[in-house]
Amino acid sequence: MKATIWHNPDCGTSRKALAILQETAGVDVTVIEYKKTPFDHAKLVQLFADAGLSALEALRTRGSPAEELGLIEGADEDRILDEMAANAVLVERPFVETDKGVRLCRPLERIHEIL
């Protein structure tokens, strides 16, 4: 099974998700450090749709400029997506995609739904 993780090595939850993927037999992992290789608008739309989330639900509010940018209340989906594409820290993490679907693995146990 192929798996892609949008990873932040500074995040404990992201490191734990990556470890689960690497330790699961038969999983071929692709790691995208999204701070180095940022998301584009179309990929965010696809990931969020496949995960069943709105951009607002996938918005990282803690440790990000989301509030200062006015994204928490009143911003539309496209504006949030554009800001996320411009500033990857606004995307909650980690996102994992496999043949079985996409999950925002927070809580971490959600990763097992797609393995």
C-alpha positions as CSV (number, residue, x, y, z in Angstrom):
1,M,0.0,0.0,0.0
2,K,1.2,3.5,-0.8
3,A,0.9,6.2,1.8
4,T,1.7,9.9,1.6
5,I,2.1,12.0,4.7
6,W,2.3,15.8,4.7
7,H,4.7,16.0,7.5
8,N,6.2,18.6,9.9
9,P,9.3,17.1,11.6
10,D,8.9,19.7,14.5
11,C,5.4,18.2,15.4
12,G,5.2,15.3,17.8
13,T,1.9,14.0,16.4
14,S,3.3,14.2,12.9
15,R,6.5,12.3,13.9
16,K,4.3,9.6,15.6
17,A,2.2,9.2,12.5
18,L,5.2,8.8,10.3
19,A,6.6,6.2,12.7
20,I,3.3,4.2,12.5
21,L,3.5,4.3,8.7
22,Q,7.1,3.3,8.6
23,E,6.5,0.4,11.1
24,T,3.5,-0.9,9.3
25,A,4.4,-3.9,7.1
26,G,3.6,-3.4,3.4
27,V,3.4,0.4,3.5
28,D,5.5,2.4,1.0
29,V,5.7,5.9,2.5
30,T,6.2,9.1,0.7
31,V,7.0,12.0,3.0
32,I,6.3,15.6,2.0
33,E,7.7,18.2,4.3
34,Y,5.0,20.7,3.5
35,K,7.0,23.7,4.9
36,K,9.7,22.9,2.3
37,T,7.2,21.8,-0.4
38,P,4.1,23.9,0.2
39,F,0.5,22.8,-0.7
40,D,-1.2,24.3,-3.7
41,H,-4.8,25.4,-3.7
42,A,-6.0,22.4,-5.8
43,K,-4.2,19.8,-3.6
44,L,-5.8,21.3,-0.4
45,V,-9.2,21.2,-2.0
46,Q,-8.7,17.5,-2.9
47,L,-7.3,16.5,0.5
48,F,-10.0,18.3,2.4
49,A,-12.8,16.9,0.2
50,D,-11.4,13.3,0.5
51,A,-11.1,13.8,4.3
52,G,-14.6,15.2,4.6
53,L,-13.4,18.5,6.0
54,S,-13.9,22.1,5.3
55,A,-11.0,24.4,5.0
56,L,-12.0,26.0,8.3
57,E,-12.0,22.5,10.0
58,A,-8.5,21.9,8.7
59,L,-7.2,25.3,9.8
60,R,-4.5,25.3,12.4
61,T,-5.4,28.0,14.9
62,R,-2.8,27.3,17.6
63,G,0.6,28.6,16.8
64,S,-0.4,30.1,13.5
65,P,-1.5,33.6,12.3
66,A,-5.0,32.4,11.6
67,E,-6.7,34.8,14.0
68,E,-4.6,37.8,13.0
69,L,-5.5,37.1,9.3
70,G,-9.2,37.0,10.1
71,L,-9.6,33.4,9.1
72,I,-11.4,32.0,12.2
73,E,-14.6,34.0,11.8
74,G,-16.1,35.1,8.6
75,A,-13.5,34.1,6.0
76,D,-14.8,32.1,3.0
77,E,-13.4,28.8,1.9
78,D,-11.4,30.2,-1.0
79,R,-9.8,32.8,1.2
80,I,-8.8,30.3,3.8
81,L,-7.4,27.9,1.0
82,D,-5.5,30.8,-0.6
83,E,-3.9,31.7,2.8
84,M,-3.1,28.1,3.5
85,A,-1.4,27.7,0.1
86,A,0.6,30.9,0.9
87,N,1.5,29.9,4.5
88,A,1.6,26.2,5.1
89,V,1.7,26.7,8.9
90,L,-2.1,27.4,8.6
91,V,-2.8,23.8,7.7
92,E,-3.4,21.4,10.7
93,R,-1.2,18.3,10.6
94,P,-0.6,15.6,9.8
95,F,-2.6,14.7,6.7
96,V,-2.1,11.1,5.5
97,E,-3.4,9.8,2.2
98,T,-3.6,6.1,1.2
99,D,-5.6,4.0,-1.3
100,K,-8.3,3.8,1.4
101,G,-8.7,7.6,1.8
102,V,-7.4,10.7,3.5
103,R,-7.4,11.6,7.2
104,L,-6.3,14.4,9.3
105,C,-4.6,12.2,11.9
106,R,-5.6,14.2,14.9
107,P,-6.2,12.4,17.1
108,L,-3.4,10.1,15.9
109,E,-5.6,7.0,16.1
110,R,-7.4,8.1,12.9
111,I,-4.5,6.9,10.9
112,H,-5.6,3.3,11.4
113,E,-8.8,4.0,9.5
114,I,-6.9,4.2,6.3
115,L,-4.3,1.5,6.8
